[in-house]
Amino acid sequence: MGSYEIPAEEEQLARWQRDLALWTMRGTNLEPTVPEGSTLLVQTRWRVIHRDDIVVFKAPAINLPYLWVLRIRLVPGDLLPESLQRDDRPLQLPESHYWLQGGDRAYDSRHFGFLPGSAIRGIVLGLLQGGPPVTIEHLNYAGPL
């Protein structure tokens, strides 16, 4: 049997297929930015999470079989705004933890607190359908691990 060499284009495509996923938005946590029913292009491997990134994550303390989608509002080292603090001393986000927020009635960090980075499953790169185009300002492609 002869060997088969994968052309560079196919190898690159295979790498991107491992690093990207398509998910459908169910719910209204981020409307009008991400309308219900939108198809999300999600990067599943990354190096850096930025403030205002929209992320897909497993909600803490909820044993439900689906993932959540919210916007990162605060990153490690940021101070929690006074309006969200429970006492008079400044509260800083710990390393590898994030503060997520959606709309006024969203189930978010105002309910479950800081989100550990290990709960994040991906970063939304854009919408493929169902809403206004989302500008991709940065791509956190981690490359092969």
N, C-alpha and C positions, 0 to 999 in steps of 0.2 A: 504494500500500500504506500502510495506517495503521501507526502506531507502537503498541507494546505496552508498557505500564508494568507493572513487576513490583510486586505488592502488598507492602507492608512486611513482612508475615508471611512471604511466600515468600522475600524477600531475606534476612531474618534466618535462615531455615531453610537456605538455600543457603550462607550464611557458616558456620554451624555444621557443615554437612556437609563443608566444606573443612577444618575444624579438628578433626574427630573421626574416629576409625576404630575398627573392631571387629577384634580379633585373638584367635585361639584359643591358649591356653596348652598347649604340648607340653613335657612334662618336669616334674621334681619339685623344681626349685631353690628354690621358695618355699612348698612345702607345710608346714603346713596352711593358711597364709594364702591362697595362690592354688593351689587344687588343679589337677592336670592335667586338661585338657579344659574349663577355665573359659573363658568368653567375656569378654574384657577390653574395657572402654570406654576408649579411649586418646585423650588430647588431643595433637594433632600440632603445634600451635603454642602457645608459651608464652613467658613473660618470665623467670620465676624458677624454679629448681629448689631444693627444700627438702630438708634432711636427713629421712630416712625416706620420701621419695617412692619409689614403685615405678616404674621406668622401663623402656622398651623401647629396646634399643640394638644396634648392630652391634659385635660383639666384635672387639677389635683383634687383629691377627696371626693371625686364623683366616679362611681363605677358604671359608666355608660360606654357602649361599644362604638362611640364615634368621637371624632376630633373636633376641636373648636378653632375658630379663626378670629384673631383680634390684632390690634395695632400695638406695637411696643411704644410706650410713652416714656419710660425711664429705664436706664441701663445701669449696670453695676457701678457703684460709686456716686450716683446721683442722690441728691437729698429729696426726700418725700415732701411735697408741698405742705405748708402748714394746714391747709384745709383738709388734708387726708391723715394728719398725724393724730394720735390718740392722747398724747400728753405734750408737755411744753418743750421737751428737749428734741433737737433735730434728729431725724431718723434717716440713716444712709442705707441705700440698697446694698446688700452683701454681694461679695464676689459670686459670679455665675448665677445671679438672680435678676429677674426683670419685672417691671410693672406694666401690665397690659390694660388697655381700656377700649371699650366700644362706645355705643350710644348711651344715653341716659338710663335706659332700662336693661342694659347688657349685664350678663353674669360675667364679671371680670375681676381684676385684682382688688377692687373695692369690696368684693365678697370673699375671695379666696386668698388675698394677700400676695406676697412675692411669688413669682413662678420660677422654679429652678430651671436652669438652661437645659437640663436633661429631659425635660418634658416637651421641649420644642422638637417637632418632627420635620419642619421645613419652613422656608421663607418664600412668600408669594412673590413671584417675579412679575406677574401681570395677569390680565383677564383675557381669555381667548374669545369669550362671547358674553353677552348679557349686560353690558354696561359701558360706560365711557372708558377709553383706553387708559391704562395706567402706565406712566413713564417709568422705565427701569433705569434708575439713577446709578446703580452699581450692581455688579455681579460678583458674588462671593464664591466663585467656583473654587473648590478645594483641590480639584485634581484627584488622581488616584490615591487611595489611602493604603 
